[in-house]
Amino acid sequence: MSQPLFSTRRRTIVKGALAAMATPMLAQAKASNGKVNLACVGIGNRAAQVIKALHATGLANVVALCDVDMGAPHTVEIINMFPNVPRFQDFRRMFDRMGKEFEAVSVGTPDFSHFPIAMLAMSQGKHVYCEKPMGQSFREIDMMMAAERKYKVAAQMGNQGHSEANYFQFKSWVDAGIIKNVRAITAFMNNPRRWHGMAVSGYLPRQPVPETLDWDVWTATGPYHDFNRGYVNGDWRSWFDYGNGALGDWGAHIFDTAHEFLQLGLPTEVEAVRLEGHSPFIFPQASTLAFRFPQRGALPPLELTWYDGVNNLPPLPKNFGAGVVDPSVPPPSKGSATGAVLPPGKVIYGDGLTFKGGSHGSELQVLGDAARDIALPAVPRSPSNHFANFLKACMGEETCRSRFAVAGPLCQTMGLGVIAQRVNARLAFDPATKQITNHKLANALLAGMPPRKEWEQYYKLV
C-alpha cells in the first residue's frame, strides 16, 4: 500500500528533537515543589486511567498532553482535567518545543508505538512510565532495556500487580520455601476478546480519516495501512501488526510474579499446541501455547501452558473451586470481567503444594488442607502503589519494581508466544544467541517489521 509523504514540517520536528540528544547526566528528577514534571503521550482510553492515577499520587505536575486524536471524544476527559496544559498531536513536536520543561513521560499509546516514544524520552534522560507490553518486537524490547541501562533513567512498565499484594506474597513465599521446585504452571484468560467472531481475508478497506486524527503519526514506526475504524481505540489489539493479543495484554498480569521470582528468563521452546481460527492478520479465536524453560541453577525445568479463547478452558485440579477474582481488577477492554466461565488466573504446581491465583495483585491460595499444616510467613505491605513507585524512583527515593530490566524478559517471552501464534508452529529458541533455530520466518519476526524510512532513527539511539 502507498504511504503519505513525510512532510518538511515533520522532518524539521525530528531534526530538532534529535539535535537535543546527548548522553544525560540526569539521575533524579528534582522539581522545585517536590513533584515530577510529567508529559503524557496518549490521553484517552487506558492512557486516561494512567494519567489520573499518576496525578492522584500528588507527586506529578502534568505539564504537556499529546495525542494523535486530540479533541476526539475519548480525549475530552483529560483535556478538561488539565485545560491550561499545552497540547500536541505529534510527540516529536512536544519534545522539540517543551523538552526542557518535563522530566518524565507516560506512554499510553497502542503496543506498537511505545518504542519510538520511550526511546526518544530515555535518550534525552527522561524517565518513562510505559504501558505493557513494552514493545512490539523482541528486538525493540532488547533496545529498550539497553536504553534503560545506558541513560540511567527510571523506566517502569505498567504492570500494577508488581506493587500490590501478590508481588510481596510471592516473593515472601519463595524466600520461605513455601513455593519451591515448581515444574508446571497453567495460566488462562478465557474472557471474550475483540477479535472473537472476526473473520478477515486481508487488511481493512480505506475509510475517511477523522478530522481530529493524524493518521501518519498514529502509524509511527509500524507498517502503513489505510485508515479504518477497525484499527483504533483498542481494536488495534486484534491485529498482529499493531497489538499482542490476549497473551500480551493479560499474560503480564497473570504469570508476571512467577516469571520474576522463579527466575524463568527466556524459554528454550514455545509450542503452538492448539490454535483455533489461525489467521496471518488477526489473533486466533483460541490458543494453547506451551512455554518450556530449562533448569536454572538448582531450579528444575518448568513448563508454562497458556490458554485463551472463550471455550478453550484449561484442565484444573479437582479441588480448584471458584476462580480468584479481585474486585479492584479492571475488566478487559470491550468486554466484561464476568463474561467468562472462568476468571483469568493461574495454577502453580510446586513441591508438595499446589496454588491457585487470579490476575494483577490478587493473592495466591494454597489448594486443599495443606495450608493448615505449614507456617505461612508474614507478607510485607507495599510501600507505594505502582504509580507512586515510579514517581518516587524518578526522584531517587525508590527503585521501579517493574523496571525494564525485569519486565523486558517477561515481554520477550510473551513475544515469542505471539510469534508461535503467528506462524502456528513449535519454535526452538536459543537464549544465548537470541535466535529461533528451527524456523526461518519466525526468526526473522524477532526483529519485527522494518520501520518506515522516516522513523529509522529511533533504532539508532543505543
C-alpha positions in Angstrom: 0.0 0.0 0.0 1.1 3.5 -0.6 2.0 5.8 2.3 1.9 9.5 2.7 5.0 11.6 2.0 6.9 12.8 5.1 6.3 16.5 5.3 9.0 19.2 5.6 7.4 20.2 8.9 7.9 16.7 10.3 11.5 16.5 9.1 12.1 19.7 11.0 10.5 18.2 14.1 12.6 15.1 14.0 15.8 17.1 13.3 15.1 19.4 16.2 14.3 16.6 18.6 17.3 14.5 17.7 19.6 17.5 17.9 18.7 17.9 21.5 20.0 14.4 22.4 23.1 14.0 24.4 24.2 11.4 27.0 22.4 12.9 30.0 23.7 13.4 33.5 20.2 13.3 34.8 19.8 10.7 37.6 16.9 12.1 39.5 14.0 14.5 38.9 14.2 17.5 41.1 11.1 19.6 40.7 11.2 22.7 43.0 7.8 21.8 44.5 8.7 18.1 45.2 6.8 16.9 42.2 7.9 15.4 38.9 7.1 17.4 35.7 5.3 14.9 33.5 4.4 14.9 29.8 1.7 12.5 28.8 1.7 10.8 25.4 -1.7 9.2 24.8 -4.5 10.7 26.8 -7.6 8.6 26.1 -8.9 5.1 27.0 -6.4 3.3 29.1 -4.0 6.2 28.9 -6.5 8.4 30.7 -6.7 6.0 33.6 -2.9 6.0 33.8 -2.7 9.8 33.8 -5.4 10.1 36.5 -3.6 7.5 38.7 -0.2 9.3 38.3 -1.8 12.6 39.1 -3.7 11.2 42.1 -0.4 10.4 43.9 0.2 14.1 44.4 3.8 13.6 43.0 3.3 14.7 39.4 2.8 18.0 37.6 1.2 17.4 34.3 2.8 19.9 32.0 2.1 18.6 28.5 -0.5 16.5 26.8 -0.1 14.7 23.5 -2.5 12.5 21.5 -2.7 11.9 17.8 -6.5 12.2 18.0 -6.6 15.3 20.2 -10.1 16.5 20.7 -11.8 13.2 19.9 -14.5 12.1 22.4 -12.2 9.7 24.3 -9.6 12.5 24.9 -12.1 15.1 26.3 -11.9 14.0 30.0 -8.2 14.6 30.3 -8.4 17.8 28.3 -11.0 19.1 30.7 -9.0 17.9 33.7 -5.9 19.9 32.5 -7.4 22.8 30.5 -4.4 25.1 30.6 -1.8 22.5 29.7 -0.2 22.7 26.3 -1.5 20.1 23.8 0.2 18.4 20.9 -0.7 15.8 18.3 2.9 14.8 17.4 5.1 13.7 20.3 8.2 14.8 18.3 6.9 18.4 18.3 6.2 18.1 22.0 9.8 17.1 22.7 11.2 19.7 20.4 9.2 22.6 21.9 8.9 21.6 25.6 11.7 19.0 26.2 13.4 21.2 28.8 10.1 21.5 30.8 9.5 17.9 31.7 11.5 15.2 33.4 9.3 12.1 32.8 6.9 10.8 30.2 3.9 8.5 30.4 3.3 6.3 27.3 -0.3 5.1 26.9 -0.4 4.5 23.1 -1.0 1.2 21.2 1.6 -1.5 21.8 3.4 -1.0 18.5 4.1 2.8 19.1 5.5 2.5 22.6 9.0 2.1 21.3 9.8 5.4 19.5 8.3 7.5 22.3 10.1 5.7 25.1 13.4 5.6 23.2 13.3 9.3 22.4 12.5 10.0 26.1 15.2 7.8 27.5 17.8 9.2 25.1 17.1 12.6 26.5 17.5 11.4 30.1 13.7 11.4 30.8 12.1 8.8 32.9 9.4 6.6 31.3 6.2 5.0 32.5 5.2 2.7 29.7 2.1 0.6 29.5 2.6 -3.1 28.8 3.8 -4.8 26.8 6.9 -2.7 26.5 7.4 -3.1 22.7 6.0 -4.9 19.7 9.1 -7.0 18.8 11.8 -8.9 20.6 14.4 -6.5 19.1 12.6 -3.4 20.3 12.4 -4.7 23.9 16.1 -5.6 23.8 16.8 -2.0 22.8 14.5 -0.5 25.5 16.4 -2.5 28.1 19.7 -1.3 26.7 18.5 2.3 26.8 17.4 2.0 30.4 20.9 0.9 31.3 22.7 3.4 29.1 20.8 6.5 30.1 20.3 5.5 33.8 16.6 6.5 33.9 13.7 5.2 35.9 11.7 3.1 33.5 8.5 1.4 34.8 6.3 -0.9 32.8 2.6 -0.5 33.7 2.1 -3.8 35.5 0.2 -2.9 38.6 0.5 -6.3 40.3 4.2 -5.5 40.9 3.2 -3.0 43.6 0.3 -5.0 45.1 -0.2 -7.9 47.5 0.7 -10.8 45.2 4.1 -9.3 44.4 5.2 -9.3 48.0 3.4 -12.5 48.9 5.0 -14.5 46.0 8.5 -13.2 46.9 8.0 -14.0 50.6 6.7 -17.5 49.9 9.6 -18.3 47.6 12.1 -16.9 50.1 10.5 -19.1 52.8 10.4 -22.2 50.7 6.6 -22.4 50.6 6.7 -22.1 46.8 9.6 -24.4 45.6 10.6 -26.7 42.8 7.8 -25.6 40.5 7.7 -27.7 37.4 4.4 -26.7 35.9 2.2 -23.6 35.7 -1.2 -23.3 34.0 -2.2 -19.7 33.0 -5.6 -18.8 31.4 -7.5 -15.9 30.1 -10.9 -17.0 28.7 -12.8 -13.8 28.5 -14.3 -12.6 25.2 -12.0 -10.5 23.2 -12.4 -8.0 20.4 -11.4 -10.3 17.6 -13.6 -13.2 18.7 -16.0 -13.8 15.9 -14.0 -11.8 13.4 -13.0 -13.4 10.0 -10.8 -11.3 7.7 -9.0 -12.2 4.5 -6.8 -9.1 4.5 -6.4 -5.6 5.9 -9.5 -3.4 6.2 -10.8 -1.1 3.4 -9.9 2.5 3.4 -12.2 4.9 5.2 -12.1 8.7 5.6 -9.6 9.8 8.3 -11.4 11.7 11.1 -10.5 15.4 11.2 -9.1 15.1 14.7 -6.7 12.3 13.8 -3.1 12.5 12.5 -3.1 9.0 10.9 0.6 9.2 9.8 1.8 9.9 13.4 -0.6 7.2 14.7 1.2 4.7 12.4 4.6 5.8 13.8 7.2 3.0 13.2 4.5 0.5 12.3 3.6 -0.7 8.8 1.4 1.7 7.0 -2.2 0.7 6.2 -5.1 2.9 5.0 -7.2 4.2 7.9 -10.1 2.1 9.1 -12.0 2.5 12.4 -11.3 -1.2 13.0 -7.7 -0.3 13.8 -8.2 2.4 16.5 -9.5 2.8 20.1 -8.4 -0.6 21.3 -9.3 -2.6 18.1 -5.6 -2.4 17.2 -5.1 -5.2 19.7 -6.7 -7.7 17.4 -4.0 -7.3 14.7 -0.6 -8.8 14.6 0.8 -5.6 13.1 -0.4 -3.4 16.0 -1.0 -5.5 19.2 -0.1 -8.6 21.1 -3.5 -10.3 21.6 -4.7 -11.7 24.9 -1.3 -13.0 25.8 0.5 -9.7 25.5 -2.4 -7.9 27.2 -3.0 -10.2 30.2 0.0 -12.5 30.5 1.9 -9.8 32.3 -0.9 -9.6 34.8 -1.2 -13.3 35.4 2.2 -15.0 35.4 4.5 -12.0 35.9 5.5 -12.7 39.5 6.1 -16.4 38.7 8.4 -15.2 35.9 10.4 -12.9 38.1 10.7 -14.9 41.3 11.1 -18.3 39.7 13.8 -16.7 37.6 12.3 -18.1 34.4 14.2 -15.8 32.0 13.7 -16.9 28.4 12.3 -20.3 27.2 14.1 -22.7 25.0 10.9 -23.9 23.3 7.5 -22.4 22.6 4.9 -24.6 21.0 1.6 -23.7 19.5 -0.2 -26.8 20.9 -3.6 -25.7 19.6 -4.8 -22.7 17.5 -8.4 -22.2 16.6 -9.1 -20.0 13.6 -5.4 -19.3 12.7 -5.0 -16.2 10.6 -1.9 -14.3 9.3 -3.7 -11.0 10.1 -5.6 -11.3 13.5 -5.1 -13.3 16.6 -6.6 -16.8 16.8 -10.0 -17.4 18.3 -8.4 -19.7 20.8 -4.8 -20.6 21.7 -3.0 -23.2 23.8 0.7 -22.4 24.0 3.4 -24.3 25.9 6.5 -22.4 27.1 9.3 -24.7 28.2 12.0 -23.2 30.4 15.3 -25.0 31.1 16.8 -25.8 34.5 18.1 -22.6 36.2 20.8 -23.5 38.7 19.1 -25.5 41.4 15.6 -24.7 40.0 14.1 -27.5 37.9 12.8 -27.2 34.3 9.4 -25.7 34.1 6.5 -25.8 31.6 4.1 -22.9 31.5 0.9 -23.6 29.5 -1.2 -20.7 28.3 -4.9 -21.0 27.4 -7.0 -18.2 25.8 -10.4 -18.4 24.0 -13.9 -18.5 25.5 -14.3 -22.3 25.3 -10.6 -23.2 25.5 -10.7 -23.9 29.2 -7.6 -25.3 31.0 -7.5 -28.6 33.0 -7.8 -27.7 36.7 -7.3 -29.6 39.9 -10.4 -31.3 41.2 -10.3 -29.1 44.3 -9.7 -25.9 42.4 -13.1 -24.4 43.4 -14.1 -21.0 42.2 -11.7 -18.7 40.3 -9.9 -15.9 42.2 -11.4 -12.5 41.5 -10.0 -9.3 42.8 -12.7 -6.6 42.6 -10.1 -3.9 42.1 -9.0 -5.5 38.8 -10.4 -3.7 35.7 -12.3 -5.7 33.2 -10.8 -6.5 29.8 -11.3 -3.6 27.4 -14.5 -4.0 25.4 -15.6 -6.9 27.5 -16.9 -7.9 30.9 -14.9 -9.3 33.8 -17.9 -11.6 34.4 -18.2 -12.6 30.7 -16.1 -15.7 31.0 -16.9 -19.1 32.6 -13.5 -18.9 34.4 -12.0 -15.6 35.6 -8.4 -15.0 34.4 -5.8 -16.8 36.6 -3.3 -19.5 37.2 -2.4 -22.8 38.9 1.1 -23.3 40.2 2.3 -26.8 40.9 5.1 -26.9 43.4 6.8 -29.5 45.6 4.0 -30.8 47.8 1.8 -27.8 47.4 -0.5 -26.5 44.6 -1.5 -22.8 44.5 -4.3 -21.0 42.6 -4.4 -17.3 41.9 -6.0 -14.7 39.8 -4.5 -11.7 37.9 -2.9 -8.4 38.8 -2.3 -8.1 42.6 -4.7 -10.9 43.8 -3.1 -13.2 46.3 -2.4 -16.8 45.9 -4.3 -19.5 47.8 -3.0 -23.0 48.8 -5.3 -25.7 47.5 -6.6 -28.3 49.9 -5.9 -28.6 53.6 -2.1 -28.3 53.3 -2.1 -24.7 54.4 -3.2 -25.7 57.9 0.0 -27.7 58.4 2.5 -25.0 57.3 3.6 -21.7 58.9 3.0 -19.1 56.3 5.4 -16.1 56.6 4.3 -12.6 57.2 3.9 -10.6 54.0 5.2 -7.0 54.0 2.8 -4.3 52.9 3.6 -2.3 49.7 5.3 1.0 50.5 3.7 2.6 47.4 1.3 1.9 44.6 2.7 1.3 41.1 2.3 4.9 40.0 3.9 6.4 43.2 6.7 3.8 43.0 7.5 5.2 39.5 7.4 8.8 40.5 9.5 8.2 43.7 12.0 6.3 41.5 12.2 9.4 39.3 13.2 11.4 42.5 15.7 8.7 43.6 13.6 7.6 46.6 12.7 4.1 45.4 13.5 1.6 42.6 11.0 0.8 39.9 9.6 -2.7 40.8 8.6 -3.3 37.1 11.7 -1.7 35.6 12.5 -2.6 32.1 15.3 -5.0 33.2 12.6 -7.0 35.0 9.7 -6.6 32.6 11.8 -7.0 29.4 12.4 -10.8 29.5 8.7 -11.3 30.5 7.6 -9.3 27.5 10.1 -11.1 25.2 8.7 -14.4 26.4 5.2 -13.3 25.6 6.5 -12.0 22.2 7.9 -15.5 21.4 4.4 -16.8 22.1 2.9 -14.2 19.7 5.3 -15.4 17.0 4.2 -19.0 17.6 0.6 -17.9 17.2 1.5 -16.1 14.0 3.4 -18.9 12.3 1.4 -21.8 14.0 4.5 -23.8 14.9 6.8 -25.2 17.5 9.7 -22.9 18.0 13.2 -23.8 19.3 14.8 -20.8 20.8 18.4 -20.3 21.9 18.5 -17.8 24.8 22.3 -17.3 24.4 22.2 -16.2 20.8 18.6 -14.9 21.0 17.7 -16.8 17.8 14.9 -19.2 16.8 16.9 -22.1 15.3 14.2 -24.2 13.6 12.0 -21.7 11.7 13.4 -19.1 9.3 10.3 -16.9 9.1 9.8 -16.9 12.9 13.4 -16.0 13.4 13.0 -13.0 11.1 10.0 -11.9 13.1 12.2 -11.4 16.2 13.3 -8.1 14.6 9.8 -7.0 13.9 8.5 -5.3 10.8 11.1 -2.9 9.2 10.3 0.7 10.3 9.2 3.2 7.8 12.2 5.2 6.4 11.4 8.4 8.3 11.3 6.5 11.6 14.5 4.5 11.4 16.4 6.9 13.7 14.7 5.6 16.8 16.5 2.3 16.3 19.9 4.1 16.5 19.6 5.5 19.9 21.6 2.9 21.8 
